[in-house]
Amino acid sequence: MMAKGTRRRVVVLGAGWGGLTTARHLRETAPELEVVVLERNPIFWSCPLSNKWLIDVVDTEFLLHSYAEPARKYGYTFVQTEVIHIERDKKRVLTAKGYVDYDWLVVSAGIKVTYEPWFGNDQRAIDHVQANYSSAYVPSAEHLGLKRRIKEFKGGTIVMTLPPPPHRCPPSPYERACLMAAHFQKNRIPAKIVILDPKPRIAPIGLGYKQAFEELYSKTITYVPNAGVKEIDPFNRVAKTAAGDFKFDDAILMGHHQAAELTWKLGAIGRTADGKPTNWAAVHPQLYNLKDDPQVYVIGDSVGAVSPQFGHYPKAGHVANRQGRSVAQYIAQQAKGQAPTPLLIDNLCYMLVNPDPLEAINVQFDYKIGPEGHLIQTQIDDNERRLSLWKEDLRWYGLMMDEFARG
């Protein structure tokens, strides 16, 4: 697809928060390198703030951006194509448009939602769920479908299953439930939202959500802990869980999350002690490169466990952005023949729990190296819902988009 030039090349697979950040910062940290971004989608769709978009708190322009504009602005090459295979032994990527050679490879492909733990190889059931009860967790037409379902819902019970952890953006299902409940209450729609959570309690930022459920949405939201899914019958509309069986009129069935398909094609999935796949990429906890291939990186939601204290980094856009910044520096150091110097990252999430009046809550994660050399996570919850946090959310999001997504 692209002839090998005189400059060494970094190929970035995936143009989400992590991939675009990596490409943008590489042009600053290593201007001598060629940077190529490969992405199958024609336009950038940002998942953060998409819950607000579902009930029209923000419009579509907040979420959609052109890939061409930031590529022109920062000087990297963007190619819309499907990745077919990754040949690490030959250091090249096979795409629908041909081969691309690389010197460094960065995979930032997000997650894959899988329904096989529920349905095995019953493709008919999987197709029925994706067509009727999809979770809208990956940028796609599923978001449009969910928004339509919310707007057209006339009343009844909506069951929302949460994926077992780790999963993308842990607080987002609770936020979505709050905003849906607000929409139904405002429009006098007789709806009940039943949250089936496999965890024993709301987490993260449990107090803020508990207060929102009880003080704002007690007539609409029912929260059920320890409700791991045992069986889903999508045709008869029944969810069977460890906490009982729940019938529904509509549903948001959030399947299990695992590393994106490209991460599996890369051969980067970790293994348990008994040889089973962990479903997430095994990478260095701070450098994010493969242990047997130090010039190949995986960042963002596909990253596996990094600490015995807290397990996985939160699978959030902010984390992907920070990891992208770090990897841009690591590659620049490697290009100069230097060993990468680890950078500690952080995470920041805002959740809108009340659209009228606009009130948000917040959670922050900080990281340090503990006395035994492991990453230690500190979580700071801000449970007091207020307008100022919503304003901070908009400012944070605007800064992020200006950094890597807007030309």
Contacts in CASP RR format, 6 or more apart in sequence:
PFRMAT RR
TARGET T0000
AUTHOR 0000-0000-0000
METHOD contacts of the structure
MODEL  1
MMAKGTRRRVVVLGAGWGGLTTARHLRETAPELEVVVLERNPIFWSCPLS
NKWLIDVVDTEFLLHSYAEPARKYGYTFVQTEVIHIERDKKRVLTAKGYV
DYDWLVVSAGIKVTYEPWFGNDQRAIDHVQANYSSAYVPSAEHLGLKRRI
KEFKGGTIVMTLPPPPHRCPPSPYERACLMAAHFQKNRIPAKIVILDPKP
RIAPIGLGYKQAFEELYSKTITYVPNAGVKEIDPFNRVAKTAAGDFKFDD
AILMGHHQAAELTWKLGAIGRTADGKPTNWAAVHPQLYNLKDDPQVYVIG
DSVGAVSPQFGHYPKAGHVANRQGRSVAQYIAQQAKGQAPTPLLIDNLCY
MLVNPDPLEAINVQFDYKIGPEGHLIQTQIDDNERRLSLWKEDLRWYGLM
MDEFARG
1 79 0 8 1.000
1 81 0 8 1.000
1 95 0 8 1.000
1 97 0 8 1.000
1 98 0 8 1.000
1 99 0 8 1.000
1 100 0 8 1.000
2 36 0 8 1.000
2 77 0 8 1.000
2 79 0 8 1.000
2 100 0 8 1.000
2 101 0 8 1.000
4 101 0 8 1.000
5 34 0 8 1.000
7 32 0 8 1.000
7 33 0 8 1.000
7 34 0 8 1.000
8 32 0 8 1.000
8 33 0 8 1.000
8 34 0 8 1.000
8 103 0 8 1.000
8 104 0 8 1.000
8 335 0 8 1.000
9 33 0 8 1.000
9 34 0 8 1.000
9 35 0 8 1.000
9 36 0 8 1.000
9 100 0 8 1.000
9 101 0 8 1.000
9 102 0 8 1.000
9 103 0 8 1.000
9 104 0 8 1.000
10 26 0 8 1.000
10 30 0 8 1.000
10 33 0 8 1.000
10 34 0 8 1.000
10 35 0 8 1.000
10 36 0 8 1.000
10 102 0 8 1.000
10 103 0 8 1.000
10 104 0 8 1.000
10 105 0 8 1.000
10 106 0 8 1.000
10 331 0 8 1.000
11 36 0 8 1.000
11 37 0 8 1.000
11 38 0 8 1.000
11 93 0 8 1.000
11 100 0 8 1.000
11 102 0 8 1.000
11 104 0 8 1.000
11 105 0 8 1.000
11 106 0 8 1.000
12 19 0 8 1.000
12 22 0 8 1.000
12 23 0 8 1.000
12 35 0 8 1.000
12 36 0 8 1.000
12 37 0 8 1.000
12 38 0 8 1.000
12 106 0 8 1.000
12 108 0 8 1.000
13 38 0 8 1.000
13 39 0 8 1.000
13 83 0 8 1.000
13 86 0 8 1.000
13 93 0 8 1.000
13 105 0 8 1.000
13 106 0 8 1.000
13 107 0 8 1.000
13 108 0 8 1.000
13 109 0 8 1.000
13 262 0 8 1.000
14 37 0 8 1.000
14 38 0 8 1.000
14 39 0 8 1.000
14 107 0 8 1.000
14 108 0 8 1.000
14 109 0 8 1.000
14 110 0 8 1.000
14 262 0 8 1.000
15 23 0 8 1.000
15 37 0 8 1.000
15 38 0 8 1.000
15 39 0 8 1.000
15 41 0 8 1.000
15 44 0 8 1.000
15 67 0 8 1.000
15 78 0 8 1.000
16 39 0 8 1.000
16 44 0 8 1.000
16 46 0 8 1.000
16 108 0 8 1.000
16 110 0 8 1.000
16 320 0 8 1.000
17 46 0 8 1.000
17 48 0 8 1.000
17 108 0 8 1.000
17 300 0 8 1.000
17 317 0 8 1.000
17 318 0 8 1.000
17 320 0 8 1.000
17 321 0 8 1.000
17 400 0 8 1.000
17 404 0 8 1.000
18 108 0 8 1.000
18 299 0 8 1.000
18 300 0 8 1.000
18 317 0 8 1.000
18 320 0 8 1.000
18 321 0 8 1.000
18 323 0 8 1.000
18 324 0 8 1.000
18 404 0 8 1.000
19 37 0 8 1.000
19 106 0 8 1.000
19 108 0 8 1.000
19 299 0 8 1.000
19 320 0 8 1.000
19 324 0 8 1.000
20 37 0 8 1.000
20 44 0 8 1.000
20 70 0 8 1.000
20 404 0 8 1.000
20 405 0 8 1.000
21 320 0 8 1.000
21 321 0 8 1.000
21 324 0 8 1.000
21 325 0 8 1.000
21 328 0 8 1.000
21 403 0 8 1.000
21 404 0 8 1.000
22 106 0 8 1.000
22 108 0 8 1.000
22 299 0 8 1.000
22 324 0 8 1.000
22 325 0 8 1.000
22 327 0 8 1.000
22 328 0 8 1.000
23 35 0 8 1.000
23 37 0 8 1.000
23 71 0 8 1.000
23 74 0 8 1.000
23 76 0 8 1.000
23 404 0 8 1.000
24 70 0 8 1.000
24 74 0 8 1.000
24 76 0 8 1.000
24 328 0 8 1.000
24 403 0 8 1.000
24 404 0 8 1.000
25 324 0 8 1.000
25 325 0 8 1.000
25 328 0 8 1.000
25 329 0 8 1.000
26 33 0 8 1.000
26 35 0 8 1.000
26 76 0 8 1.000
26 328 0 8 1.000
26 331 0 8 1.000
26 332 0 8 1.000
27 35 0 8 1.000
27 74 0 8 1.000
27 75 0 8 1.000
27 76 0 8 1.000
28 328 0 8 1.000
29 328 0 8 1.000
29 329 0 8 1.000
29 331 0 8 1.000
29 332 0 8 1.000
30 328 0 8 1.000
30 331 0 8 1.000
30 332 0 8 1.000
30 335 0 8 1.000
32 335 0 8 1.000
33 103 0 8 1.000
33 104 0 8 1.000
33 331 0 8 1.000
33 332 0 8 1.000
33 335 0 8 1.000
34 77 0 8 1.000
35 75 0 8 1.000
35 76 0 8 1.000
35 77 0 8 1.000
36 76 0 8 1.000
36 77 0 8 1.000
36 79 0 8 1.000
36 100 0 8 1.000
36 102 0 8 1.000
37 67 0 8 1.000
37 71 0 8 1.000
37 76 0 8 1.000
37 77 0 8 1.000
37 78 0 8 1.000
37 79 0 8 1.000
38 79 0 8 1.000
38 81 0 8 1.000
38 83 0 8 1.000
38 93 0 8 1.000
38 95 0 8 1.000
38 100 0 8 1.000
39 67 0 8 1.000
39 78 0 8 1.000
39 79 0 8 1.000
39 80 0 8 1.000
39 81 0 8 1.000
40 80 0 8 1.000
40 81 0 8 1.000
40 82 0 8 1.000
40 83 0 8 1.000
41 80 0 8 1.000
41 139 0 8 1.000
42 67 0 8 1.000
42 80 0 8 1.000
43 64 0 8 1.000
43 65 0 8 1.000
43 66 0 8 1.000
43 67 0 8 1.000
44 64 0 8 1.000
44 65 0 8 1.000
44 66 0 8 1.000
44 67 0 8 1.000
44 405 0 8 1.000
45 63 0 8 1.000
45 64 0 8 1.000
45 139 0 8 1.000
45 140 0 8 1.000
45 143 0 8 1.000
46 62 0 8 1.000
46 63 0 8 1.000
46 64 0 8 1.000
46 65 0 8 1.000
46 139 0 8 1.000
46 401 0 8 1.000
46 405 0 8 1.000
47 137 0 8 1.000
47 138 0 8 1.000
47 139 0 8 1.000
47 168 0 8 1.000
47 169 0 8 1.000
47 317 0 8 1.000
48 169 0 8 1.000
48 316 0 8 1.000
48 317 0 8 1.000
48 397 0 8 1.000
48 400 0 8 1.000
49 58 0 8 1.000
49 62 0 8 1.000
49 63 0 8 1.000
49 393 0 8 1.000
49 397 0 8 1.000
50 63 0 8 1.000
50 136 0 8 1.000
50 143 0 8 1.000
51 172 0 8 1.000
51 175 0 8 1.000
51 176 0 8 1.000
51 179 0 8 1.000
51 352 0 8 1.000
52 58 0 8 1.000
52 62 0 8 1.000
52 179 0 8 1.000
52 352 0 8 1.000
52 355 0 8 1.000
53 59 0 8 1.000
53 60 0 8 1.000
53 62 0 8 1.000
53 63 0 8 1.000
53 143 0 8 1.000
53 147 0 8 1.000
54 143 0 8 1.000
54 146 0 8 1.000
54 147 0 8 1.000
54 150 0 8 1.000
54 176 0 8 1.000
54 179 0 8 1.000
54 180 0 8 1.000
55 150 0 8 1.000
55 179 0 8 1.000
55 180 0 8 1.000
55 182 0 8 1.000
55 183 0 8 1.000
55 355 0 8 1.000
57 179 0 8 1.000
57 352 0 8 1.000
57 355 0 8 1.000
57 358 0 8 1.000
62 397 0 8 1.000
65 401 0 8 1.000
65 405 0 8 1.000
65 406 0 8 1.000
66 407 0 8 1.000
67 78 0 8 1.000
67 80 0 8 1.000
68 78 0 8 1.000
69 406 0 8 1.000
69 407 0 8 1.000
70 404 0 8 1.000
70 405 0 8 1.000
70 406 0 8 1.000
70 407 0 8 1.000
71 77 0 8 1.000
71 78 0 8 1.000
72 407 0 8 1.000
73 407 0 8 1.000
79 95 0 8 1.000
79 97 0 8 1.000
79 100 0 8 1.000
81 95 0 8 1.000
81 96 0 8 1.000
81 97 0 8 1.000
82 95 0 8 1.000
82 96 0 8 1.000
83 93 0 8 1.000
83 94 0 8 1.000
83 95 0 8 1.000
83 262 0 8 1.000
83 265 0 8 1.000
84 94 0 8 1.000
84 95 0 8 1.000
84 96 0 8 1.000
85 93 0 8 1.000
85 94 0 8 1.000
85 265 0 8 1.000
86 93 0 8 1.000
86 94 0 8 1.000
86 105 0 8 1.000
86 262 0 8 1.000
86 265 0 8 1.000
86 266 0 8 1.000
86 267 0 8 1.000
87 93 0 8 1.000
87 94 0 8 1.000
88 105 0 8 1.000
88 266 0 8 1.000
88 267 0 8 1.000
88 293 0 8 1.000
88 296 0 8 1.000
91 101 0 8 1.000
91 102 0 8 1.000
91 103 0 8 1.000
91 105 0 8 1.000
92 99 0 8 1.000
92 100 0 8 1.000
92 101 0 8 1.000
92 102 0 8 1.000
93 99 0 8 1.000
93 100 0 8 1.000
93 102 0 8 1.000
93 105 0 8 1.000
103 295 0 8 1.000
104 295 0 8 1.000
104 296 0 8 1.000
104 297 0 8 1.000
104 331 0 8 1.000
104 334 0 8 1.000
105 266 0 8 1.000
105 295 0 8 1.000
105 296 0 8 1.000
105 297 0 8 1.000
106 296 0 8 1.000
106 297 0 8 1.000
106 298 0 8 1.000
106 299 0 8 1.000
106 324 0 8 1.000
106 327 0 8 1.000
106 331 0 8 1.000
107 260 0 8 1.000
107 262 0 8 1.000
107 263 0 8 1.000
107 266 0 8 1.000
107 268 0 8 1.000
107 281 0 8 1.000
107 296 0 8 1.000
107 297 0 8 1.000
107 298 0 8 1.000
107 299 0 8 1.000
107 302 0 8 1.000
108 298 0 8 1.000
108 299 0 8 1.000
108 300 0 8 1.000
108 302 0 8 1.000
108 320 0 8 1.000
108 324 0 8 1.000
109 259 0 8 1.000
109 260 0 8 1.000
109 261 0 8 1.000
109 262 0 8 1.000
109 263 0 8 1.000
109 302 0 8 1.000
110 138 0 8 1.000
110 168 0 8 1.000
110 259 0 8 1.000
110 260 0 8 1.000
110 300 0 8 1.000
110 301 0 8 1.000
110 302 0 8 1.000
110 320 0 8 1.000
111 137 0 8 1.000
111 138 0 8 1.000
111 167 0 8 1.000
111 168 0 8 1.000
111 257 0 8 1.000
111 258 0 8 1.000
111 259 0 8 1.000
111 260 0 8 1.000
111 301 0 8 1.000
111 302 0 8 1.000
111 315 0 8 1.000
112 138 0 8 1.000
112 257 0 8 1.000
112 258 0 8 1.000
112 259 0 8 1.000
112 260 0 8 1.000
112 261 0 8 1.000
113 135 0 8 1.000
113 137 0 8 1.000
113 138 0 8 1.000
113 254 0 8 1.000
113 255 0 8 1.000
113 256 0 8 1.000
113 257 0 8 1.000
114 255 0 8 1.000
114 256 0 8 1.000
114 257 0 8 1.000
114 258 0 8 1.000
115 125 0 8 1.000
115 126 0 8 1.000
115 129 0 8 1.000
115 130 0 8 1.000
115 253 0 8 1.000
115 255 0 8 1.000
115 256 0 8 1.000
116 126 0 8 1.000
116 256 0 8 1.000
117 255 0 8 1.000
117 256 0 8 1.000
118 125 0 8 1.000
118 229 0 8 1.000
118 231 0 8 1.000
118 232 0 8 1.000
118 255 0 8 1.000
119 125 0 8 1.000
119 126 0 8 1.000
119 129 0 8 1.000
119 232 0 8 1.000
125 232 0 8 1.000
125 234 0 8 1.000
125 235 0 8 1.000
128 234 0 8 1.000
128 235 0 8 1.000
129 232 0 8 1.000
129 234 0 8 1.000
129 253 0 8 1.000
130 142 0 8 1.000
132 234 0 8 1.000
133 234 0 8 1.000
133 250 0 8 1.000
133 251 0 8 1.000
133 252 0 8 1.000
133 253 0 8 1.000
134 142 0 8 1.000
134 145 0 8 1.000
134 146 0 8 1.000
134 252 0 8 1.000
134 253 0 8 1.000
135 142 0 8 1.000
135 146 0 8 1.000
135 252 0 8 1.000
135 253 0 8 1.000
135 254 0 8 1.000
135 255 0 8 1.000
136 142 0 8 1.000
136 143 0 8 1.000
136 145 0 8 1.000
136 146 0 8 1.000
136 252 0 8 1.000
137 168 0 8 1.000
137 254 0 8 1.000
137 257 0 8 1.000
146 252 0 8 1.000
149 250 0 8 1.000
150 180 0 8 1.000
150 183 0 8 1.000
153 184 0 8 1.000
153 189 0 8 1.000
153 191 0 8 1.000
153 250 0 8 1.000
154 189 0 8 1.000
155 184 0 8 1.000
155 189 0 8 1.000
155 190 0 8 1.000
155 191 0 8 1.000
155 249 0 8 1.000
156 190 0 8 1.000
156 191 0 8 1.000
156 192 0 8 1.000
156 249 0 8 1.000
156 250 0 8 1.000
157 191 0 8 1.000
157 192 0 8 1.000
157 193 0 8 1.000
157 194 0 8 1.000
157 246 0 8 1.000
157 247 0 8 1.000
157 248 0 8 1.000
157 249 0 8 1.000
157 250 0 8 1.000
158 180 0 8 1.000
158 191 0 8 1.000
158 192 0 8 1.000
158 193 0 8 1.000
158 194 0 8 1.000
158 248 0 8 1.000
158 249 0 8 1.000
158 250 0 8 1.000
158 251 0 8 1.000
158 252 0 8 1.000
159 194 0 8 1.000
159 196 0 8 1.000
159 239 0 8 1.000
159 246 0 8 1.000
159 248 0 8 1.000
159 250 0 8 1.000
159 251 0 8 1.000
159 252 0 8 1.000
159 253 0 8 1.000
160 173 0 8 1.000
160 176 0 8 1.000
160 177 0 8 1.000
160 193 0 8 1.000
160 194 0 8 1.000
160 195 0 8 1.000
160 196 0 8 1.000
160 251 0 8 1.000
160 252 0 8 1.000
160 254 0 8 1.000
161 196 0 8 1.000
161 227 0 8 1.000
161 228 0 8 1.000
161 229 0 8 1.000
161 232 0 8 1.000
161 239 0 8 1.000
161 241 0 8 1.000
161 251 0 8 1.000
161 252 0 8 1.000
161 253 0 8 1.000
161 254 0 8 1.000
161 255 0 8 1.000
162 173 0 8 1.000
162 195 0 8 1.000
162 196 0 8 1.000
162 197 0 8 1.000
162 198 0 8 1.000
162 199 0 8 1.000
162 254 0 8 1.000
163 198 0 8 1.000
163 254 0 8 1.000
163 255 0 8 1.000
163 256 0 8 1.000
163 257 0 8 1.000
164 198 0 8 1.000
164 228 0 8 1.000
164 256 0 8 1.000
165 198 0 8 1.000
165 199 0 8 1.000
165 312 0 8 1.000
166 257 0 8 1.000
166 280 0 8 1.000
166 304 0 8 1.000
166 311 0 8 1.000
166 312 0 8 1.000
166 315 0 8 1.000
167 254 0 8 1.000
167 256 0 8 1.000
167 257 0 8 1.000
167 315 0 8 1.000
168 257 0 8 1.000
168 301 0 8 1.000
168 315 0 8 1.000
168 316 0 8 1.000
169 314 0 8 1.000
169 315 0 8 1.000
169 316 0 8 1.000
169 317 0 8 1.000
169 349 0 8 1.000
170 203 0 8 1.000
170 204 0 8 1.000
170 314 0 8 1.000
170 315 0 8 1.000
171 204 0 8 1.000
171 205 0 8 1.000
171 209 0 8 1.000
171 349 0 8 1.000
171 351 0 8 1.000
171 363 0 8 1.000
172 351 0 8 1.000
173 195 0 8 1.000
173 254 0 8 1.000
174 195 0 8 1.000
174 202 0 8 1.000
174 209 0 8 1.000
174 351 0 8 1.000
175 351 0 8 1.000
175 352 0 8 1.000
175 353 0 8 1.000
176 252 0 8 1.000
177 193 0 8 1.000
177 195 0 8 1.000
177 217 0 8 1.000
177 221 0 8 1.000
178 209 0 8 1.000
178 212 0 8 1.000
178 213 0 8 1.000
178 216 0 8 1.000
178 217 0 8 1.000
178 221 0 8 1.000
178 351 0 8 1.000
178 352 0 8 1.000
178 353 0 8 1.000
178 354 0 8 1.000
179 352 0 8 1.000
179 353 0 8 1.000
179 355 0 8 1.000
180 191 0 8 1.000
180 193 0 8 1.000
181 191 0 8 1.000
181 193 0 8 1.000
181 216 0 8 1.000
181 217 0 8 1.000
181 220 0 8 1.000
181 221 0 8 1.000
182 216 0 8 1.000
182 217 0 8 1.000
182 354 0 8 1.000
182 355 0 8 1.000
182 356 0 8 1.000
183 189 0 8 1.000
183 355 0 8 1.000
184 190 0 8 1.000
184 191 0 8 1.000
184 193 0 8 1.000
184 220 0 8 1.000
185 217 0 8 1.000
185 219 0 8 1.000
185 220 0 8 1.000
186 356 0 8 1.000
191 220 0 8 1.000
192 220 0 8 1.000
192 222 0 8 1.000
193 217 0 8 1.000
193 220 0 8 1.000
193 221 0 8 1.000
193 222 0 8 1.000
194 222 0 8 1.000
194 224 0 8 1.000
194 246 0 8 1.000
194 248 0 8 1.000
195 221 0 8 1.000
195 222 0 8 1.000
195 223 0 8 1.000
195 224 0 8 1.000
196 224 0 8 1.000
196 227 0 8 1.000
196 228 0 8 1.000
196 229 0 8 1.000
196 239 0 8 1.000
196 241 0 8 1.000
196 243 0 8 1.000
196 246 0 8 1.000
197 223 0 8 1.000
197 224 0 8 1.000
197 225 0 8 1.000
197 226 0 8 1.000
197 227 0 8 1.000
197 228 0 8 1.000
198 226 0 8 1.000
198 227 0 8 1.000
198 228 0 8 1.000
198 229 0 8 1.000
198 242 0 8 1.000
199 225 0 8 1.000
199 226 0 8 1.000
200 225 0 8 1.000
200 226 0 8 1.000
201 225 0 8 1.000
202 209 0 8 1.000
202 210 0 8 1.000
202 223 0 8 1.000
202 225 0 8 1.000
204 314 0 8 1.000
204 363 0 8 1.000
204 379 0 8 1.000
204 381 0 8 1.000
205 351 0 8 1.000
205 361 0 8 1.000
205 362 0 8 1.000
205 363 0 8 1.000
205 381 0 8 1.000
205 382 0 8 1.000
205 383 0 8 1.000
206 381 0 8 1.000
206 383 0 8 1.000
207 381 0 8 1.000
207 383 0 8 1.000
208 353 0 8 1.000
208 361 0 8 1.000
208 381 0 8 1.000
208 383 0 8 1.000
208 385 0 8 1.000
209 351 0 8 1.000
209 353 0 8 1.000
209 361 0 8 1.000
210 223 0 8 1.000
211 383 0 8 1.000
211 385 0 8 1.000
212 353 0 8 1.000
212 354 0 8 1.000
212 361 0 8 1.000
212 385 0 8 1.000
213 221 0 8 1.000
213 223 0 8 1.000
216 353 0 8 1.000
216 354 0 8 1.000
224 241 0 8 1.000
224 243 0 8 1.000
224 246 0 8 1.000
225 243 0 8 1.000
226 242 0 8 1.000
226 243 0 8 1.000
227 241 0 8 1.000
227 242 0 8 1.000
227 243 0 8 1.000
227 244 0 8 1.000
228 241 0 8 1.000
228 242 0 8 1.000
228 243 0 8 1.000
229 239 0 8 1.000
229 240 0 8 1.000
229 241 0 8 1.000
230 240 0 8 1.000
230 241 0 8 1.000
230 242 0 8 1.000
231 239 0 8 1.000
231 240 0 8 1.000
232 238 0 8 1.000
232 239 0 8 1.000
232 240 0 8 1.000
232 253 0 8 1.000
233 239 0 8 1.000
233 240 0 8 1.000
234 251 0 8 1.000
234 253 0 8 1.000
237 247 0 8 1.000
237 248 0 8 1.000
237 249 0 8 1.000
237 251 0 8 1.000
238 245 0 8 1.000
238 246 0 8 1.000
238 247 0 8 1.000
238 248 0 8 1.000
239 245 0 8 1.000
239 246 0 8 1.000
239 248 0 8 1.000
239 251 0 8 1.000
239 253 0 8 1.000
240 246 0 8 1.000
257 301 0 8 1.000
257 315 0 8 1.000
258 279 0 8 1.000
258 280 0 8 1.000
259 268 0 8 1.000
259 269 0 8 1.000
259 279 0 8 1.000
259 280 0 8 1.000
259 281 0 8 1.000
259 298 0 8 1.000
259 301 0 8 1.000
259 302 0 8 1.000
259 304 0 8 1.000
260 301 0 8 1.000
260 302 0 8 1.000
263 269 0 8 1.000
263 280 0 8 1.000
263 281 0 8 1.000
263 298 0 8 1.000
263 302 0 8 1.000
266 281 0 8 1.000
266 296 0 8 1.000
266 298 0 8 1.000
268 281 0 8 1.000
268 282 0 8 1.000
268 283 0 8 1.000
268 290 0 8 1.000
268 296 0 8 1.000
268 298 0 8 1.000
268 302 0 8 1.000
269 277 0 8 1.000
269 278 0 8 1.000
269 279 0 8 1.000
269 280 0 8 1.000
269 281 0 8 1.000
269 282 0 8 1.000
270 277 0 8 1.000
270 278 0 8 1.000
270 280 0 8 1.000
270 281 0 8 1.000
270 282 0 8 1.000
270 304 0 8 1.000
271 277 0 8 1.000
271 278 0 8 1.000
271 282 0 8 1.000
272 278 0 8 1.000
278 304 0 8 1.000
278 305 0 8 1.000
280 302 0 8 1.000
280 303 0 8 1.000
280 304 0 8 1.000
280 305 0 8 1.000
280 312 0 8 1.000
281 290 0 8 1.000
281 298 0 8 1.000
281 302 0 8 1.000
281 303 0 8 1.000
281 304 0 8 1.000
282 290 0 8 1.000
282 291 0 8 1.000
282 304 0 8 1.000
283 289 0 8 1.000
283 290 0 8 1.000
283 291 0 8 1.000
283 297 0 8 1.000
283 298 0 8 1.000
283 303 0 8 1.000
283 304 0 8 1.000
283 306 0 8 1.000
284 291 0 8 1.000
285 306 0 8 1.000
285 307 0 8 1.000
285 375 0 8 1.000
286 306 0 8 1.000
286 326 0 8 1.000
286 342 0 8 1.000
286 343 0 8 1.000
286 344 0 8 1.000
286 375 0 8 1.000
287 294 0 8 1.000
287 297 0 8 1.000
287 326 0 8 1.000
287 330 0 8 1.000
287 340 0 8 1.000
287 342 0 8 1.000
288 297 0 8 1.000
288 298 0 8 1.000
288 299 0 8 1.000
288 303 0 8 1.000
288 323 0 8 1.000
288 326 0 8 1.000
288 327 0 8 1.000
288 330 0 8 1.000
289 295 0 8 1.000
289 296 0 8 1.000
289 297 0 8 1.000
289 298 0 8 1.000
289 330 0 8 1.000
289 340 0 8 1.000
290 296 0 8 1.000
290 297 0 8 1.000
290 298 0 8 1.000
294 334 0 8 1.000
295 331 0 8 1.000
295 334 0 8 1.000
297 327 0 8 1.000
297 330 0 8 1.000
297 331 0 8 1.000
299 320 0 8 1.000
299 323 0 8 1.000
299 324 0 8 1.000
299 327 0 8 1.000
300 313 0 8 1.000
300 315 0 8 1.000
300 317 0 8 1.000
300 319 0 8 1.000
300 320 0 8 1.000
300 323 0 8 1.000
301 315 0 8 1.000
301 320 0 8 1.000
303 312 0 8 1.000
303 313 0 8 1.000
303 323 0 8 1.000
304 312 0 8 1.000
305 311 0 8 1.000
305 312 0 8 1.000
306 312 0 8 1.000
306 313 0 8 1.000
306 375 0 8 1.000
307 374 0 8 1.000
307 375 0 8 1.000
307 376 0 8 1.000
307 377 0 8 1.000
308 374 0 8 1.000
309 374 0 8 1.000
309 375 0 8 1.000
309 376 0 8 1.000
309 377 0 8 1.000
310 375 0 8 1.000
310 376 0 8 1.000
310 377 0 8 1.000
313 319 0 8 1.000
313 345 0 8 1.000
313 347 0 8 1.000
314 347 0 8 1.000
314 349 0 8 1.000
314 365 0 8 1.000
316 347 0 8 1.000
316 349 0 8 1.000
318 346 0 8 1.000
318 347 0 8 1.000
318 348 0 8 1.000
318 349 0 8 1.000
318 400 0 8 1.000
319 345 0 8 1.000
319 347 0 8 1.000
321 400 0 8 1.000
321 403 0 8 1.000
321 404 0 8 1.000
322 345 0 8 1.000
322 346 0 8 1.000
322 347 0 8 1.000
323 345 0 8 1.000
325 343 0 8 1.000
326 342 0 8 1.000
326 343 0 8 1.000
326 345 0 8 1.000
329 340 0 8 1.000
329 341 0 8 1.000
329 343 0 8 1.000
330 340 0 8 1.000
330 341 0 8 1.000
333 339 0 8 1.000
333 340 0 8 1.000
333 341 0 8 1.000
334 340 0 8 1.000
344 367 0 8 1.000
344 368 0 8 1.000
344 369 0 8 1.000
345 367 0 8 1.000
346 364 0 8 1.000
346 365 0 8 1.000
346 366 0 8 1.000
346 367 0 8 1.000
347 364 0 8 1.000
347 365 0 8 1.000
348 362 0 8 1.000
348 363 0 8 1.000
348 364 0 8 1.000
348 365 0 8 1.000
348 396 0 8 1.000
349 362 0 8 1.000
349 363 0 8 1.000
349 364 0 8 1.000
350 360 0 8 1.000
350 361 0 8 1.000
350 362 0 8 1.000
350 389 0 8 1.000
350 390 0 8 1.000
350 392 0 8 1.000
350 393 0 8 1.000
350 396 0 8 1.000
351 360 0 8 1.000
351 361 0 8 1.000
351 362 0 8 1.000
351 363 0 8 1.000
352 358 0 8 1.000
352 359 0 8 1.000
352 360 0 8 1.000
352 390 0 8 1.000
352 393 0 8 1.000
353 359 0 8 1.000
353 360 0 8 1.000
353 361 0 8 1.000
353 385 0 8 1.000
354 385 0 8 1.000
357 387 0 8 1.000
358 387 0 8 1.000
358 390 0 8 1.000
359 385 0 8 1.000
359 386 0 8 1.000
359 387 0 8 1.000
359 389 0 8 1.000
359 390 0 8 1.000
360 385 0 8 1.000
360 386 0 8 1.000
360 387 0 8 1.000
360 389 0 8 1.000
360 390 0 8 1.000
360 392 0 8 1.000
360 393 0 8 1.000
361 381 0 8 1.000
361 382 0 8 1.000
361 383 0 8 1.000
361 384 0 8 1.000
361 385 0 8 1.000
361 389 0 8 1.000
362 381 0 8 1.000
362 382 0 8 1.000
362 389 0 8 1.000
362 392 0 8 1.000
363 379 0 8 1.000
363 380 0 8 1.000
363 381 0 8 1.000
363 382 0 8 1.000
364 379 0 8 1.000
364 380 0 8 1.000
364 382 0 8 1.000
365 377 0 8 1.000
365 378 0 8 1.000
365 379 0 8 1.000
365 380 0 8 1.000
366 377 0 8 1.000
366 378 0 8 1.000
366 380 0 8 1.000
367 375 0 8 1.000
367 376 0 8 1.000
367 377 0 8 1.000
367 378 0 8 1.000
368 375 0 8 1.000
368 376 0 8 1.000
368 378 0 8 1.000
369 375 0 8 1.000
369 376 0 8 1.000
370 376 0 8 1.000
382 389 0 8 1.000
END
